[in-house]
Amino acid sequence: MTDSTPPQPFDPAFRLGGADAVPRIGYGAMQLAGPGVIGLPEDPNAAIRLLRHAVEAGVRFFDTANAYGPRTVNQLLGRALSPFRDEVIIGNKVGATRGPRGEWLTDSRPETIRAQVEDALLDLRTETSPLTYLRLWGDSPDRAGAIGRDVPLEDSLGTLVELRDEGKIRHIGVSGAGSDLLDRARGITPIAAVQNRYNLIDRSGVEVLDDCEAHGTAFVPYFPLATGRLAELDALARPAARLNTSPAVIALAWLLRRSPVIVPIPGTTSAAHLDDNLTATAAAAELTEDELTALTAAEDERTARVSLMPQRMLDALRRTR
């Protein structure tokens, strides 16, 4: 097989929950908060303009969480996107909060989850959440700072089921789920989306990727560009040069070709970077099978587990702080 091997067809859209079609490059809104993901950004109006530009550029899937700000990012999304409510899907995570020093905490108590869903509906200016994820602890096995750590999954996830039955949620997802937690979650309710870490240097999420494919579940990788630390990967250089594009675009294109259920959510505060990210769909169609094989082989997936963050990913996160 050579680099002239033609690429296989792929679908640039995904139907969430088998019902709601979205283009497979979304937008992660975490960077729209202030420093440390606390408070408002320096220029909230610029953030609103960026979000509206994203819709104009074709983005229809947005990712956020009550813990971003907390709540400030959801409020920006509500201001920016409420005119497009029928055109976009916003996936919001609940079950996490921030401590007094800005630390990330999980909070599985049903009363917290219900309150966060109600807060999100208020902040996002809507009566129904298209997609709400429950933040789980599979990628944080020590559950440092967990609140309500002994709450059964049947109670925490069951709260989202109750809210769905009340018409306040359309689709339910989970974030930070390993195989066991995902199996337990599926025993409680259909799962429309799973959000775990997955990128070229961190294959943690591969533990549940096959399961998502088998069930037609959206697999939404967070940190899809490893916080911008992928440029040094040799496997990216050749296809980037051949297609006259950036390594980041090739990294996103690889995700699109890696599995038909993957829906990446790269984040940025730059309209130019956002537009560049969206070209990954065209680039994905041009990647050869040899290039895909080389990119997939850049990291050994055989021992990857959602609870284990590779050292290169740990280093990437430290360099962003």
Salt bridges, closest charged atoms under 4 A:
ASP3 OD2 - ARG238 NH2 2.85
ASP20 OD2 - ARG170 NE 3.35
ASP20 OD2 - HIS171 NE2 2.81
ASP63 OD2 - LYS93 NZ 2.83
GLU87 OE1 - ARG60 NH2 3.80
GLU103 OE2 - ARG101 NH2 3.28
ASP107 OD2 - ARG109 NH2 2.82
GLU118 OE2 - LYS168 NZ 2.48
ASP119 OD2 - ARG71 NH1 3.65
ASP123 OD2 - ARG71 NE 2.72
ASP139 OD2 - ARG135 NH2 3.09
ASP139 OD2 - ARG197 NH1 3.96
GLU162 OE1 - ARG114 NH2 3.42
ASP165 OD1 - ARG164 NE 3.90
GLU166 OE2 - ARG114 NH2 2.99
GLU166 OE1 - LYS168 NZ 3.90
ASP202 OD2 - ARG197 NE 2.70
ASP211 OD1 - ARG186 NH2 2.75
ASP211 OD1 - HIS215 ND1 3.52
ASP275 OD1 - HIS53 NE2 2.77
GLU289 OE2 - ARG257 NH2 2.87
GLU291 OE2 - ARG242 NE 2.79
GLU299 OE1 - ARG312 NH2 2.38
ASP300 OD2 - ARG302 NH2 2.90
GLU301 OE2 - ARG203 NH1 2.74
GLU301 OE1 - ARG258 NH2 2.81
ASP315 OD1 - ARG318 NH1 3.09
